[in-house]
């Protein structure tokens, strides 16, 4: 039963990690690391498929071995982050304090992403 729960949790985490590649405030790398951990403890087959994936596997191994995030992912994440924050702040939000909060959150996420070394 524990194995099944780990596979389900890993699969949900994988979905969130992939979604995080396109949704700016949803992190990608932590969800992929959680997926790898769940799969490693529950299914060698799923873990091997994840690690051998040409995009997702590289993100996981780069982070685990070198604590790096690929430059392309950094650029796309920050671009999507700031585009969505700017659009949200000026199209959907009327309250100035909420706009300020959105920009403070975006600045914090930007600082966090930039704190990691860039991989190839």
C-alpha positions as CSV (number, residue, x, y, z in Angstrom):
1,X,0.0,0.0,0.0
2,X,2.9,2.4,0.8
3,X,4.4,1.8,-2.6
4,X,1.1,2.7,-4.3
5,X,0.8,5.9,-2.3
6,X,4.4,6.9,-3.2
7,X,3.7,6.2,-6.9
8,X,0.5,8.3,-6.8
9,X,2.3,11.1,-4.9
10,X,5.2,11.0,-7.4
11,X,2.9,11.2,-10.3
12,X,0.9,14.1,-8.9
13,X,4.2,15.8,-8.1
14,X,5.4,15.1,-11.7
15,X,2.3,16.8,-13.1
16,X,2.8,19.8,-10.9
17,X,6.5,20.0,-11.9
18,X,5.6,20.0,-15.5
19,X,2.9,22.5,-15.0
20,X,5.4,24.6,-13.1
21,X,7.4,25.0,-16.4
22,X,4.5,27.0,-17.7
23,X,3.0,28.6,-14.6
24,X,5.4,31.2,-13.2
25,X,4.8,31.0,-9.4
26,X,4.6,27.2,-9.4
27,X,8.1,25.7,-8.8
28,X,9.5,23.1,-11.2
29,X,12.6,21.7,-9.6
30,X,11.2,20.9,-6.1
31,X,8.4,19.0,-7.6
32,X,10.7,17.0,-9.9
33,X,13.0,16.2,-7.0
34,X,10.0,15.0,-4.9
35,X,8.9,12.9,-7.9
36,X,12.4,11.4,-8.2
37,X,12.4,10.6,-4.4
38,X,8.9,9.0,-4.5
39,X,9.8,6.9,-7.6
40,X,13.2,5.9,-6.2
41,X,11.5,4.5,-3.1
42,X,8.6,2.8,-4.9
43,X,9.4,1.9,-8.5
44,X,12.8,1.3,-10.2
45,X,11.1,1.4,-13.6
46,X,9.4,4.8,-13.1
47,X,12.6,6.2,-11.6
48,X,14.7,5.0,-14.5
49,X,12.2,6.4,-17.0
50,X,12.2,9.8,-15.2
51,X,16.0,10.0,-14.9
52,X,16.5,9.0,-18.5
53,X,14.0,11.6,-19.9
54,X,16.0,14.0,-22.0
55,X,14.6,17.1,-20.4
56,X,13.3,16.2,-16.9
57,X,16.1,13.8,-16.2
58,X,18.7,16.5,-17.0
59,X,17.0,19.0,-14.7
60,X,17.0,16.5,-11.8
61,X,20.6,15.3,-12.2
62,X,22.0,18.8,-12.8
63,X,20.3,20.0,-9.6
64,X,21.3,16.9,-7.5
65,X,24.9,16.8,-8.7
66,X,25.8,20.5,-9.2
67,X,23.0,22.5,-7.6
68,X,22.4,24.2,-10.9
69,X,19.2,25.2,-12.9
70,X,19.6,25.3,-16.7
71,X,19.9,28.8,-18.0
72,X,17.0,28.3,-20.5
73,X,14.7,27.3,-17.6
74,X,15.8,30.3,-15.6
75,X,15.1,32.7,-18.5
76,X,11.8,31.2,-19.4
77,X,10.7,31.1,-15.7
78,X,11.6,34.7,-15.0
79,X,10.1,35.9,-18.3
80,X,6.8,34.1,-17.6
81,X,6.9,35.2,-14.0
82,X,7.3,38.9,-14.8
83,X,4.8,38.9,-17.7
84,X,2.1,37.3,-15.6
85,X,2.8,39.6,-12.6
86,X,2.7,42.8,-14.8
87,X,-0.5,41.7,-16.6
88,X,-2.1,40.7,-13.3
89,X,-1.1,43.9,-11.5
90,X,-2.2,46.3,-14.2
91,X,-5.2,44.5,-15.8
92,X,-6.8,42.6,-13.0
93,X,-5.9,44.4,-9.8
94,X,-7.1,47.8,-8.7
95,X,-5.7,47.9,-5.2
96,X,-2.2,49.5,-4.9
97,X,-1.2,47.4,-1.9
98,X,-2.0,44.2,-3.9
99,X,0.1,45.4,-6.8
100,X,3.0,46.1,-4.5
101,X,2.6,42.7,-2.9
102,X,2.7,41.0,-6.3
103,X,5.9,42.8,-7.2
104,X,7.5,42.0,-3.9
105,X,6.6,38.3,-4.4
106,X,8.0,38.4,-7.9
107,X,11.2,40.0,-6.7
108,X,11.6,37.3,-4.0
109,X,11.0,34.5,-6.5
110,X,13.5,36.2,-8.9
111,X,16.1,36.4,-6.2
112,X,15.6,32.8,-5.3
113,X,15.9,31.6,-8.9
114,X,19.0,33.7,-9.5
115,X,20.6,32.4,-6.3
116,X,21.3,29.1,-8.1
117,X,24.2,28.6,-10.5
118,X,23.2,28.3,-14.1
119,X,23.7,25.0,-15.9
120,X,24.0,24.5,-19.6
